[in-house]
Amino acid sequence: MNDIAHVTPTFEDVLAAAARIAPHAHATPVLRSRTLDALAGCELHLKAEHLQRAGAFKFRGACNAIWSLDEATAARGVVTHSSGNHGAALALAARTRGVACHVVVPEGAVAAKLAAIEAYGATLHRCAATIAARETRTAELQAQLGAELVHPYTDPRVIAGQGTAALELLCTPERFDAIVVPVGGGGLASGTALSVAARSPGTRLYLAEPAGAAETFASLAKGERVTGFTPDTVCDGLRGTLGEINFRMLRDHGAQVLTVEDADTVAAMRLFWQRTKQIVEPSSAVALAAVLKHGPLFAGQRVGVVLSGGNVDPDALPALFARA
């Protein structure tokens, strides 16, 4: 494991990441919908990270990691494991600097996401559909190639980069009562915690998590990481195991988890499409679903929601929407 994996990022790292990725990443818009406001009973400000490069917030962290590398390290290339969005983001970020990229992907990953990883120029390496298999194969490649590991959510460079999405949201004139973000491995959530604590400490941070993969909920409730889950959710981007560094950061921040059933997530995804003409993936729609499902927590308040990604296989939409 590279030494940087033991470093806990700070808000200063988020600010440095914002400057570093500015030439490459989009400053995504904040969307509004009077209809959704009425349904939610609050004022929603929807940070449109599905319009980010590579279709997800993941490009922020990947870009920060790639452009943080010294020349000698960059020349050896990078390696990671990913079910889709992080792999595509790292592949694209690596391409912006001419860095070789290797991505370990689990069997059963969304075909459209794998196609995107290859289209951005990365080399795919397949493995069994378990976190253990992914990490083992990644370690083998790292040793074989001498490549730099850029972990999807525990790498502090990635966490700092993900925190720039909330930083942009908090730089708008509005003051937020709450911010809601999806949580899987915890990269976006812990990066958001850094920005919220520094820029708007009175804002409550909620983490939206699928009920079928509620590791973060169980971990924060118990006060220690719970990692024995077998995820069962359509939110394929939220099936990762909560990282140790991410758990510590979220626990220390006092973040609260809201669990959401898949049917509610898919209903929110469909509603968002109908009302805004925007497509987001289930791993993103879970944040909107959490606000709609837990209305009393947000009634009459100003709420920021990070829509984390929009990489959906169009052929899968009819079957997916049938679950709502």
Phi and psi restraints in degrees (value plus and minus 20) as a CYANA .aco file:
   2 ASN   PHI     -91.9   -51.9
   2 ASN   PSI     132.0   172.0
   3 ASP   PHI     -80.3   -40.3
   3 ASP   PSI     -52.0   -12.0
   4 ILE   PHI     -83.9   -43.9
   4 ILE   PSI     -40.0     0.0
   5 ALA   PHI     -81.8   -41.8
   5 ALA   PSI     -40.0     0.0
   6 HIS   PHI    -112.1   -72.1
   6 HIS   PSI     -19.8    20.2
   7 VAL   PHI    -111.4   -71.4
   7 VAL   PSI     111.5   151.5
   8 THR   PHI    -110.9   -70.9
   8 THR   PSI     101.1   141.1
   9 PRO   PHI     -90.5   -50.5
   9 PRO   PSI     139.5   179.5
  10 THR   PHI    -142.6  -102.6
  10 THR   PSI     154.6   194.6
  11 PHE   PHI     -85.4   -45.4
  11 PHE   PSI     -49.7    -9.7
  12 GLU   PHI     -81.6   -41.6
  12 GLU   PSI     -53.5   -13.5
  13 ASP   PHI     -87.9   -47.9
  13 ASP   PSI     -54.9   -14.9
  14 VAL   PHI     -84.5   -44.5
  14 VAL   PSI     -64.3   -24.3
  15 LEU   PHI     -82.8   -42.8
  15 LEU   PSI     -61.5   -21.5
  16 ALA   PHI     -84.5   -44.5
  16 ALA   PSI     -58.9   -18.9
  17 ALA   PHI     -83.6   -43.6
  17 ALA   PSI     -61.4   -21.4
  18 ALA   PHI     -78.4   -38.4
  18 ALA   PSI     -62.8   -22.8
  19 ALA   PHI     -89.0   -49.0
  19 ALA   PSI     -58.0   -18.0
  20 ARG   PHI     -89.0   -49.0
  20 ARG   PSI     -59.2   -19.2
  21 ILE   PHI    -111.4   -71.4
  21 ILE   PSI     -27.1    12.9
  22 ALA   PHI     -73.3   -33.3
  22 ALA   PSI     -58.7   -18.7
  23 PRO   PHI     -91.5   -51.5
  23 PRO   PSI     -31.1     8.9
  24 HIS   PHI    -139.1   -99.1
  24 HIS   PSI     -56.2   -16.2
  25 ALA   PHI    -114.4   -74.4
  25 ALA   PSI     134.7   174.7
  26 HIS   PHI    -101.1   -61.1
  26 HIS   PSI     120.4   160.4
  27 ALA   PHI    -104.6   -64.6
  27 ALA   PSI      78.4   118.4
  28 THR   PHI     -93.7   -53.7
  28 THR   PSI     132.2   172.2
  29 PRO   PHI     -94.4   -54.4
  29 PRO   PSI     144.1   184.1
  30 VAL   PHI    -128.8   -88.8
  30 VAL   PSI      97.9   137.9
  31 LEU   PHI    -112.1   -72.1
  31 LEU   PSI     130.7   170.7
  32 ARG   PHI    -149.2  -109.2
  32 ARG   PSI     132.7   172.7
  33 SER   PHI    -170.8  -130.8
  33 SER   PSI      97.0   137.0
  34 ARG   PHI     -83.2   -43.2
  34 ARG   PSI     -56.2   -16.2
  35 THR   PHI     -84.4   -44.4
  35 THR   PSI     -66.1   -26.1
  36 LEU   PHI     -86.3   -46.3
  36 LEU   PSI     -56.5   -16.5
  37 ASP   PHI     -78.4   -38.4
  37 ASP   PSI     -64.9   -24.9
  38 ALA   PHI     -84.8   -44.8
  38 ALA   PSI     -62.1   -22.1
  39 LEU   PHI     -87.2   -47.2
  39 LEU   PSI     -56.4   -16.4
  40 ALA   PHI    -104.4   -64.4
  40 ALA   PSI     -40.1    -0.1
  41 GLY   PHI      53.7    93.7
  41 GLY   PSI       2.4    42.4
  42 CYS   PHI    -172.4  -132.4
  42 CYS   PSI     156.2   196.2
  43 GLU   PHI    -118.0   -78.0
  43 GLU   PSI      89.8   129.8
  44 LEU   PHI    -115.0   -75.0
  44 LEU   PSI     113.0   153.0
  45 HIS   PHI    -141.0  -101.0
  45 HIS   PSI      88.7   128.7
  46 LEU   PHI    -121.7   -81.7
  46 LEU   PSI      86.2   126.2
  47 LYS   PHI     -95.7   -55.7
  47 LYS   PSI      93.1   133.1
  48 ALA   PHI    -107.9   -67.9
  48 ALA   PSI      49.2    89.2
  49 GLU   PHI     -94.8   -54.8
  49 GLU   PSI     -28.6    11.4
  50 HIS   PHI     -89.5   -49.5
  50 HIS   PSI     -32.6     7.4
  51 LEU   PHI    -117.8   -77.8
  51 LEU   PSI     -13.4    26.6
  52 GLN   PHI     -91.2   -51.2
  52 GLN   PSI     140.9   180.9
  53 ARG   PHI     -78.0   -38.0
  53 ARG   PSI     122.5   162.5
  54 ALA   PHI      47.3    87.3
  54 ALA   PSI     -14.0    26.0
  55 GLY   PHI      59.9    99.9
  55 GLY   PSI      -3.7    36.3
  56 ALA   PHI    -184.3  -144.3
  56 ALA   PSI     138.8   178.8
  57 PHE   PHI     -77.4   -37.4
  57 PHE   PSI     -40.3    -0.3
  58 LYS   PHI     -76.7   -36.7
  58 LYS   PSI     -45.8    -5.8
  59 PHE   PHI     -82.3   -42.3
  59 PHE   PSI     -50.5   -10.5
  60 ARG   PHI     -81.1   -41.1
  60 ARG   PSI     -73.4   -33.4
  61 GLY   PHI     -87.0   -47.0
  61 GLY   PSI     -61.0   -21.0
  62 ALA   PHI     -83.9   -43.9
  62 ALA   PSI     -62.3   -22.3
  63 CYS   PHI     -84.2   -44.2
  63 CYS   PSI     -62.5   -22.5
  64 ASN   PHI     -82.2   -42.2
  64 ASN   PSI     -61.9   -21.9
  65 ALA   PHI     -83.7   -43.7
  65 ALA   PSI     -66.4   -26.4
  66 ILE   PHI     -82.5   -42.5
  66 ILE   PSI     -65.3   -25.3
  67 TRP   PHI    -103.0   -63.0
  67 TRP   PSI     -21.5    18.5
  68 SER   PHI    -106.1   -66.1
  68 SER   PSI     -36.0     4.0
  69 LEU   PHI     -91.3   -51.3
  69 LEU   PSI     121.7   161.7
  70 ASP   PHI     -95.2   -55.2
  70 ASP   PSI     146.7   186.7
  71 GLU   PHI     -81.2   -41.2
  71 GLU   PSI     -61.3   -21.3
  72 ALA   PHI     -84.8   -44.8
  72 ALA   PSI     -61.3   -21.3
  73 THR   PHI     -88.8   -48.8
  73 THR   PSI     -63.1   -23.1
  74 ALA   PHI     -79.8   -39.8
  74 ALA   PSI     -54.8   -14.8
  75 ALA   PHI     -86.0   -46.0
  75 ALA   PSI     -43.7    -3.7
  76 ARG   PHI    -105.4   -65.4
  76 ARG   PSI     -29.4    10.6
  77 GLY   PHI      66.2   106.2
  77 GLY   PSI     157.7   197.7
  78 VAL   PHI    -149.5  -109.5
  78 VAL   PSI     136.8   176.8
  79 VAL   PHI    -159.6  -119.6
  79 VAL   PSI     128.0   168.0
  80 THR   PHI    -176.4  -136.4
  80 THR   PSI     154.8   194.8
  81 HIS   PHI    -143.6  -103.6
  81 HIS   PSI     127.5   167.5
  82 SER   PHI    -185.7  -145.7
  82 SER   PSI     125.2   165.2
  83 SER   PHI    -105.3   -65.3
  83 SER   PSI     -23.6    16.4
  84 GLY   PHI     142.4   182.4
  84 GLY   PSI     -93.5   -53.5
  85 ASN   PHI     -85.7   -45.7
  85 ASN   PSI     -62.8   -22.8
  86 HIS   PHI     -86.5   -46.5
  86 HIS   PSI     -60.2   -20.2
  87 GLY   PHI     -81.2   -41.2
  87 GLY   PSI     -65.1   -25.1
  88 ALA   PHI     -84.3   -44.3
  88 ALA   PSI     -61.8   -21.8
  89 ALA   PHI     -84.4   -44.4
  89 ALA   PSI     -63.2   -23.2
  90 LEU   PHI     -87.9   -47.9
  90 LEU   PSI     -58.7   -18.7
  91 ALA   PHI     -81.0   -41.0
  91 ALA   PSI     -65.0   -25.0
  92 LEU   PHI     -87.3   -47.3
  92 LEU   PSI     -64.0   -24.0
  93 ALA   PHI     -81.8   -41.8
  93 ALA   PSI     -61.3   -21.3
  94 ALA   PHI     -82.6   -42.6
  94 ALA   PSI     -57.3   -17.3
  95 ARG   PHI     -84.5   -44.5
  95 ARG   PSI     -53.1   -13.1
  96 THR   PHI     -84.7   -44.7
  96 THR   PSI     -37.7     2.3
  97 ARG   PHI    -139.0   -99.0
  97 ARG   PSI     -19.0    21.0
  98 GLY   PHI      51.7    91.7
  98 GLY   PSI      14.4    54.4
  99 VAL   PHI    -122.2   -82.2
  99 VAL   PSI     115.7   155.7
 100 ALA   PHI     -88.0   -48.0
 100 ALA   PSI     121.5   161.5
 101 CYS   PHI    -154.1  -114.1
 101 CYS   PSI     111.4   151.4
 102 HIS   PHI    -141.7  -101.7
 102 HIS   PSI     111.2   151.2
 103 VAL   PHI    -147.1  -107.1
 103 VAL   PSI     102.2   142.2
 104 VAL   PHI    -106.6   -66.6
 104 VAL   PSI     104.9   144.9
 105 VAL   PHI    -142.6  -102.6
 105 VAL   PSI     118.1   158.1
 106 PRO   PHI     -98.8   -58.8
 106 PRO   PSI     128.2   168.2
 107 GLU   PHI     -78.9   -38.9
 107 GLU   PSI     119.8   159.8
 108 GLY   PHI      71.8   111.8
 108 GLY   PSI     -19.7    20.3
 109 ALA   PHI     -85.9   -45.9
 109 ALA   PSI     136.4   176.4
 110 VAL   PHI     -80.9   -40.9
 110 VAL   PSI     105.5   145.5
 111 ALA   PHI     -79.7   -39.7
 111 ALA   PSI     -59.5   -19.5
 112 ALA   PHI     -83.3   -43.3
 112 ALA   PSI     -54.9   -14.9
 113 LYS   PHI     -91.8   -51.8
 113 LYS   PSI     -58.7   -18.7
 114 LEU   PHI     -85.3   -45.3
 114 LEU   PSI     -58.6   -18.6
 115 ALA   PHI     -82.7   -42.7
 115 ALA   PSI     -57.4   -17.4
 116 ALA   PHI     -86.4   -46.4
 116 ALA   PSI     -60.4   -20.4
 117 ILE   PHI     -79.4   -39.4
 117 ILE   PSI     -66.7   -26.7
 118 GLU   PHI     -86.2   -46.2
 118 GLU   PSI     -58.5   -18.5
 119 ALA   PHI     -83.6   -43.6
 119 ALA   PSI     -50.1   -10.1
 120 TYR   PHI    -103.3   -63.3
 120 TYR   PSI     -20.1    19.9
 121 GLY   PHI      83.0   123.0
 121 GLY   PSI     -14.1    25.9
 122 ALA   PHI    -102.6   -62.6
 122 ALA   PSI     138.8   178.8
 123 THR   PHI    -115.8   -75.8
 123 THR   PSI     107.3   147.3
 124 LEU   PHI    -111.2   -71.2
 124 LEU   PSI     121.7   161.7
 125 HIS   PHI    -151.6  -111.6
 125 HIS   PSI      97.3   137.3
 126 ARG   PHI    -109.2   -69.2
 126 ARG   PSI     132.5   172.5
 127 CYS   PHI    -171.2  -131.2
 127 CYS   PSI     155.8   195.8
 128 ALA   PHI     -85.0   -45.0
 128 ALA   PSI     140.1   180.1
 129 ALA   PHI    -105.8   -65.8
 129 ALA   PSI      32.3    72.3
 130 THR   PHI    -152.4  -112.4
 130 THR   PSI     133.0   173.0
 131 ILE   PHI     -81.4   -41.4
 131 ILE   PSI     -59.6   -19.6
 132 ALA   PHI     -80.8   -40.8
 132 ALA   PSI     -63.4   -23.4
 133 ALA   PHI     -85.2   -45.2
 133 ALA   PSI     -60.3   -20.3
 134 ARG   PHI     -82.5   -42.5
 134 ARG   PSI     -66.4   -26.4
 135 GLU   PHI     -88.6   -48.6
 135 GLU   PSI     -57.2   -17.2
 136 THR   PHI     -84.0   -44.0
 136 THR   PSI     -67.5   -27.5
 137 ARG   PHI     -85.8   -45.8
 137 ARG   PSI     -57.5   -17.5
 138 THR   PHI     -83.7   -43.7
 138 THR   PSI     -63.2   -23.2
 139 ALA   PHI     -82.8   -42.8
 139 ALA   PSI     -58.6   -18.6
 140 GLU   PHI     -81.7   -41.7
 140 GLU   PSI     -65.8   -25.8
 141 LEU   PHI     -86.2   -46.2
 141 LEU   PSI     -59.3   -19.3
 142 GLN   PHI     -79.7   -39.7
 142 GLN   PSI     -63.9   -23.9
 143 ALA   PHI     -89.2   -49.2
 143 ALA   PSI     -59.4   -19.4
 144 GLN   PHI     -89.0   -49.0
 144 GLN   PSI     -61.4   -21.4
 145 LEU   PHI    -117.2   -77.2
 145 LEU   PSI     -37.6     2.4
 146 GLY   PHI      51.8    91.8
 146 GLY   PSI      -0.9    39.1
 147 ALA   PHI     -98.2   -58.2
 147 ALA   PSI     137.9   177.9
 148 GLU   PHI    -103.8   -63.8
 148 GLU   PSI     107.1   147.1
 149 LEU   PHI     -95.8   -55.8
 149 LEU   PSI     107.9   147.9
 150 VAL   PHI    -140.0  -100.0
 150 VAL   PSI      72.3   112.3
 151 HIS   PHI     -87.2   -47.2
 151 HIS   PSI     124.8   164.8
 152 PRO   PHI     -79.6   -39.6
 152 PRO   PSI     -49.4    -9.4
 153 TYR   PHI    -166.0  -126.0
 153 TYR   PSI     -32.1     7.9
 154 THR   PHI    -117.5   -77.5
 154 THR   PSI     -33.9     6.1
 155 ASP   PHI     -86.3   -46.3
 155 ASP   PSI     103.8   143.8
 156 PRO   PHI     -81.9   -41.9
 156 PRO   PSI     -48.2    -8.2
 157 ARG   PHI     -87.6   -47.6
 157 ARG   PSI     -57.0   -17.0
 158 VAL   PHI     -89.2   -49.2
 158 VAL   PSI     -65.4   -25.4
 159 ILE   PHI     -78.5   -38.5
 159 ILE   PSI     -66.0   -26.0
 160 ALA   PHI     -81.6   -41.6
 160 ALA   PSI     -61.4   -21.4
 161 GLY   PHI     -84.7   -44.7
 161 GLY   PSI     -60.6   -20.6
 162 GLN   PHI     -83.6   -43.6
 162 GLN   PSI     -51.1   -11.1
 163 GLY   PHI     -85.1   -45.1
 163 GLY   PSI     -34.1     5.9
 164 THR   PHI     -92.0   -52.0
 164 THR   PSI     -42.2    -2.2
 165 ALA   PHI     -84.6   -44.6
 165 ALA   PSI     -69.9   -29.9
 166 ALA   PHI     -86.6   -46.6
 166 ALA   PSI     -54.1   -14.1
 167 LEU   PHI     -78.1   -38.1
 167 LEU   PSI     -65.8   -25.8
 168 GLU   PHI     -82.2   -42.2
 168 GLU   PSI     -62.5   -22.5
 169 LEU   PHI     -82.7   -42.7
 169 LEU   PSI     -60.7   -20.7
 170 LEU   PHI     -98.1   -58.1
 170 LEU   PSI     -29.7    10.3
 171 CYS   PHI    -105.6   -65.6
 171 CYS   PSI     -25.4    14.6
 172 THR   PHI     -94.9   -54.9
 172 THR   PSI     141.0   181.0
 173 PRO   PHI     -83.8   -43.8
 173 PRO   PSI     -42.8    -2.8
 174 GLU   PHI     -89.7   -49.7
 174 GLU   PSI     126.0   166.0
 175 ARG   PHI    -122.8   -82.8
 175 ARG   PSI     109.1   149.1
 176 PHE   PHI    -120.4   -80.4
 176 PHE   PSI     116.5   156.5
 177 ASP   PHI     -97.8   -57.8
 177 ASP   PSI     -53.0   -13.0
 178 ALA   PHI    -172.3  -132.3
 178 ALA   PSI     132.8   172.8
 179 ILE   PHI    -147.9  -107.9
 179 ILE   PSI     116.8   156.8
 180 VAL   PHI    -141.5  -101.5
 180 VAL   PSI     107.8   147.8
 181 VAL   PHI    -153.7  -113.7
 181 VAL   PSI     131.5   171.5
 182 PRO   PHI     -89.2   -49.2
 182 PRO   PSI     136.4   176.4
 183 VAL   PHI    -156.8  -116.8
 183 VAL   PSI     111.5   151.5
 184 GLY   PHI    -150.2  -110.2
 184 GLY   PSI    -113.1   -73.1
 185 GLY   PHI     -92.9   -52.9
 185 GLY   PSI     -46.4    -6.4
 186 GLY   PHI      87.2   127.2
 186 GLY   PSI     -13.4    26.6
 187 GLY   PHI     -85.1   -45.1
 187 GLY   PSI     -70.6   -30.6
 188 LEU   PHI     -84.4   -44.4
 188 LEU   PSI     -63.8   -23.8
 189 ALA   PHI     -81.9   -41.9
 189 ALA   PSI     -66.3   -26.3
 190 SER   PHI     -93.0   -53.0
 190 SER   PSI     -54.5   -14.5
 191 GLY   PHI     -84.7   -44.7
 191 GLY   PSI     -59.6   -19.6
 192 THR   PHI     -83.2   -43.2
 192 THR   PSI     -59.2   -19.2
 193 ALA   PHI     -78.4   -38.4
 193 ALA   PSI     -59.4   -19.4
 194 LEU   PHI     -81.7   -41.7
 194 LEU   PSI     -66.8   -26.8
 195 SER   PHI     -89.0   -49.0
 195 SER   PSI     -60.5   -20.5
 196 VAL   PHI     -83.6   -43.6
 196 VAL   PSI     -65.7   -25.7
 197 ALA   PHI     -81.7   -41.7
 197 ALA   PSI     -55.7   -15.7
 198 ALA   PHI    -105.0   -65.0
 198 ALA   PSI     -58.6   -18.6
 199 ARG   PHI    -122.0   -82.0
 199 ARG   PSI     -43.9    -3.9
 200 SER   PHI    -172.8  -132.8
 200 SER   PSI      46.9    86.9
 201 PRO   PHI     -81.4   -41.4
 201 PRO   PSI     -38.1     1.9
 202 GLY   PHI    -103.4   -63.4
 202 GLY   PSI     -25.2    14.8
 203 THR   PHI    -103.5   -63.5
 203 THR   PSI     110.4   150.4
 204 ARG   PHI     -99.7   -59.7
 204 ARG   PSI     119.0   159.0
 205 LEU   PHI    -127.2   -87.2
 205 LEU   PSI     101.1   141.1
 206 TYR   PHI    -133.2   -93.2
 206 TYR   PSI     121.6   161.6
 207 LEU   PHI    -132.8   -92.8
 207 LEU   PSI     101.7   141.7
 208 ALA   PHI    -111.5   -71.5
 208 ALA   PSI     104.7   144.7
 209 GLU   PHI    -154.9  -114.9
 209 GLU   PSI     117.6   157.6
 210 PRO   PHI     -82.1   -42.1
 210 PRO   PSI     118.1   158.1
 211 ALA   PHI     -81.1   -41.1
 211 ALA   PSI     -47.6    -7.6
 212 GLY   PHI    -104.1   -64.1
 212 GLY   PSI     -15.5    24.5
 213 ALA   PHI    -169.8  -129.8
 213 ALA   PSI      27.6    67.6
 214 ALA   PHI    -107.9   -67.9
 214 ALA   PSI      32.2    72.2
 215 GLU   PHI     -85.8   -45.8
 215 GLU   PSI     -62.0   -22.0
 216 THR   PHI     -86.4   -46.4
 216 THR   PSI     -61.4   -21.4
 217 PHE   PHI     -77.9   -37.9
 217 PHE   PSI     -68.6   -28.6
 218 ALA   PHI     -85.8   -45.8
 218 ALA   PSI     -59.2   -19.2
 219 SER   PHI     -87.0   -47.0
 219 SER   PSI     -66.9   -26.9
 220 LEU   PHI     -89.2   -49.2
 220 LEU   PSI     -52.9   -12.9
 221 ALA   PHI     -87.5   -47.5
 221 ALA   PSI     -57.6   -17.6
 222 LYS   PHI    -104.6   -64.6
 222 LYS   PSI     -43.2    -3.2
 223 GLY   PHI      66.6   106.6
 223 GLY   PSI     -10.8    29.2
 224 GLU   PHI    -173.9  -133.9
 224 GLU   PSI     137.4   177.4
 225 ARG   PHI     -82.6   -42.6
 225 ARG   PSI     112.9   152.9
 226 VAL   PHI    -132.5   -92.5
 226 VAL   PSI      97.3   137.3
 227 THR   PHI    -144.1  -104.1
 227 THR   PSI      -6.0    34.0
 228 GLY   PHI    -108.4   -68.4
 228 GLY   PSI      -7.5    32.5
 229 PHE   PHI     -97.2   -57.2
 229 PHE   PSI     124.1   164.1
 230 THR   PHI    -126.6   -86.6
 230 THR   PSI      86.9   126.9
 231 PRO   PHI     -84.3   -44.3
 231 PRO   PSI     120.1   160.1
 232 ASP   PHI    -157.7  -117.7
 232 ASP   PSI      68.0   108.0
 233 THR   PHI    -179.2  -139.2
 233 THR   PSI     130.8   170.8
 234 VAL   PHI     -95.3   -55.3
 234 VAL   PSI     -30.9     9.1
 235 CYS   PHI    -100.3   -60.3
 235 CYS   PSI      59.6    99.6
 236 ASP   PHI     -83.4   -43.4
 236 ASP   PSI     -45.8    -5.8
 237 GLY   PHI     -98.8   -58.8
 237 GLY   PSI     -25.2    14.8
 238 LEU   PHI    -135.9   -95.9
 238 LEU   PSI       5.5    45.5
 239 ARG   PHI    -114.8   -74.8
 239 ARG   PSI     -22.8    17.2
 240 GLY   PHI     -90.6   -50.6
 240 GLY   PSI     136.1   176.1
 241 THR   PHI     -98.4   -58.4
 241 THR   PSI     112.0   152.0
 242 LEU   PHI     -76.0   -36.0
 242 LEU   PSI     106.4   146.4
 243 GLY   PHI     -93.3   -53.3
 243 GLY   PSI     135.2   175.2
 244 GLU   PHI     -82.6   -42.6
 244 GLU   PSI     -67.6   -27.6
 245 ILE   PHI     -84.7   -44.7
 245 ILE   PSI     -56.7   -16.7
 246 ASN   PHI     -87.8   -47.8
 246 ASN   PSI     -61.2   -21.2
 247 PHE   PHI     -79.3   -39.3
 247 PHE   PSI     -66.9   -26.9
 248 ARG   PHI     -81.9   -41.9
 248 ARG   PSI     -64.2   -24.2
 249 MET   PHI     -85.4   -45.4
 249 MET   PSI     -62.3   -22.3
 250 LEU   PHI     -90.5   -50.5
 250 LEU   PSI     -58.5   -18.5
 251 ARG   PHI     -82.9   -42.9
 251 ARG   PSI     -66.4   -26.4
 252 ASP   PHI     -86.2   -46.2
 252 ASP   PSI     -50.3   -10.3
 253 HIS   PHI     -97.1   -57.1
 253 HIS   PSI     -43.5    -3.5
 254 GLY   PHI      62.2   102.2
 254 GLY   PSI       7.7    47.7
 255 ALA   PHI     -84.3   -44.3
 255 ALA   PSI     127.9   167.9
 256 GLN   PHI    -134.3   -94.3
 256 GLN   PSI     122.0   162.0
 257 VAL   PHI    -124.3   -84.3
 257 VAL   PSI     116.5   156.5
 258 LEU   PHI    -137.3   -97.3
 258 LEU   PSI      97.8   137.8
 259 THR   PHI    -108.7   -68.7
 259 THR   PSI     127.5   167.5
 260 VAL   PHI    -156.4  -116.4
 260 VAL   PSI     113.8   153.8
 261 GLU   PHI     -92.8   -52.8
 261 GLU   PSI     129.9   169.9
 262 ASP   PHI     -78.9   -38.9
 262 ASP   PSI     -58.0   -18.0
 263 ALA   PHI     -80.8   -40.8
 263 ALA   PSI     -58.7   -18.7
 264 ASP   PHI     -89.7   -49.7
 264 ASP   PSI     -56.0   -16.0
 265 THR   PHI     -85.1   -45.1
 265 THR   PSI     -65.9   -25.9
 266 VAL   PHI     -86.2   -46.2
 266 VAL   PSI     -56.7   -16.7
 267 ALA   PHI     -83.1   -43.1
 267 ALA   PSI     -59.8   -19.8
 268 ALA   PHI     -87.0   -47.0
 268 ALA   PSI     -58.9   -18.9
 269 MET   PHI     -81.0   -41.0
 269 MET   PSI     -64.5   -24.5
 270 ARG   PHI     -87.4   -47.4
 270 ARG   PSI     -62.1   -22.1
 271 LEU   PHI     -81.6   -41.6
 271 LEU   PSI     -62.7   -22.7
 272 PHE   PHI     -82.5   -42.5
 272 PHE   PSI     -60.6   -20.6
 273 TRP   PHI     -83.9   -43.9
 273 TRP   PSI     -65.0   -25.0
 274 GLN   PHI     -85.1   -45.1
 274 GLN   PSI     -59.5   -19.5
 275 ARG   PHI    -110.5   -70.5
 275 ARG   PSI     -46.9    -6.9
 276 THR   PHI    -138.5   -98.5
 276 THR   PSI     -28.3    11.7
 277 LYS   PHI      42.6    82.6
 277 LYS   PSI       9.3    49.3
 278 GLN   PHI    -137.3   -97.3
 278 GLN   PSI     119.7   159.7
 279 ILE   PHI    -122.8   -82.8
 279 ILE   PSI     106.5   146.5
 280 VAL   PHI    -143.1  -103.1
 280 VAL   PSI     137.0   177.0
 281 GLU   PHI    -102.8   -62.8
 281 GLU   PSI     143.2   183.2
 282 PRO   PHI     -75.3   -35.3
 282 PRO   PSI     -58.6   -18.6
 283 SER   PHI     -84.0   -44.0
 283 SER   PSI     -35.8     4.2
 284 SER   PHI    -115.8   -75.8
 284 SER   PSI     -64.9   -24.9
 285 ALA   PHI     -82.2   -42.2
 285 ALA   PSI     -41.3    -1.3
 286 VAL   PHI     -78.5   -38.5
 286 VAL   PSI     -50.3   -10.3
 287 ALA   PHI     -89.7   -49.7
 287 ALA   PSI     -63.6   -23.6
 288 LEU   PHI     -85.5   -45.5
 288 LEU   PSI     -60.6   -20.6
 289 ALA   PHI     -79.9   -39.9
 289 ALA   PSI     -57.3   -17.3
 290 ALA   PHI     -83.2   -43.2
 290 ALA   PSI     -60.2   -20.2
 291 VAL   PHI     -87.1   -47.1
 291 VAL   PSI     -63.7   -23.7
 292 LEU   PHI     -86.3   -46.3
 292 LEU   PSI     -56.9   -16.9
 293 LYS   PHI     -96.9   -56.9
 293 LYS   PSI     -52.1   -12.1
 294 HIS   PHI    -132.5   -92.5
 294 HIS   PSI      27.8    67.8
 295 GLY   PHI     -69.6   -29.6
 295 GLY   PSI     -64.1   -24.1
 296 PRO   PHI     -79.2   -39.2
 296 PRO   PSI     -46.6    -6.6
 297 LEU   PHI     -87.8   -47.8
 297 LEU   PSI     -43.3    -3.3
 298 PHE   PHI    -139.9   -99.9
 298 PHE   PSI     -17.2    22.8
 299 ALA   PHI     -74.0   -34.0
 299 ALA   PSI     105.1   145.1
 300 GLY   PHI      52.5    92.5
 300 GLY   PSI     -11.3    28.7
 301 GLN   PHI    -123.7   -83.7
 301 GLN   PSI     147.6   187.6
 302 ARG   PHI    -117.1   -77.1
 302 ARG   PSI     100.6   140.6
 303 VAL   PHI    -145.8  -105.8
 303 VAL   PSI     106.8   146.8
 304 GLY   PHI    -112.9   -72.9
 304 GLY   PSI     114.6   154.6
 305 VAL   PHI    -147.1  -107.1
 305 VAL   PSI     103.1   143.1
 306 VAL   PHI    -109.6   -69.6
 306 VAL   PSI      92.7   132.7
 307 LEU   PHI    -106.2   -66.2
 307 LEU   PSI      83.4   123.4
 308 SER   PHI     -97.9   -57.9
 308 SER   PSI     -47.0    -7.0
 309 GLY   PHI    -188.1  -148.1
 309 GLY   PSI     143.3   183.3
 310 GLY   PHI    -154.6  -114.6
 310 GLY   PSI       6.8    46.8
 311 ASN   PHI    -108.6   -68.6
 311 ASN   PSI      73.1   113.1
 312 VAL   PHI    -138.6   -98.6
 312 VAL   PSI     118.5   158.5
 313 ASP   PHI     -96.8   -56.8
 313 ASP   PSI      93.4   133.4
 314 PRO   PHI     -76.5   -36.5
 314 PRO   PSI     -53.6   -13.6
 315 ASP   PHI     -88.2   -48.2
 315 ASP   PSI     -39.3     0.7
 316 ALA   PHI    -111.1   -71.1
 316 ALA   PSI     -28.5    11.5
 317 LEU   PHI     -82.0   -42.0
 317 LEU   PSI     -65.7   -25.7
 318 PRO   PHI     -77.7   -37.7
 318 PRO   PSI     -65.5   -25.5
 319 ALA   PHI     -87.9   -47.9
 319 ALA   PSI     -56.0   -16.0
 320 LEU   PHI     -86.0   -46.0
 320 LEU   PSI     -67.1   -27.1
 321 PHE   PHI     -87.2   -47.2
 321 PHE   PSI     -43.7    -3.7
 322 ALA   PHI     -86.7   -46.7
 322 ALA   PSI     -37.9     2.1
 323 ARG   PHI     -98.5   -58.5
 323 ARG   PSI     -36.8     3.2
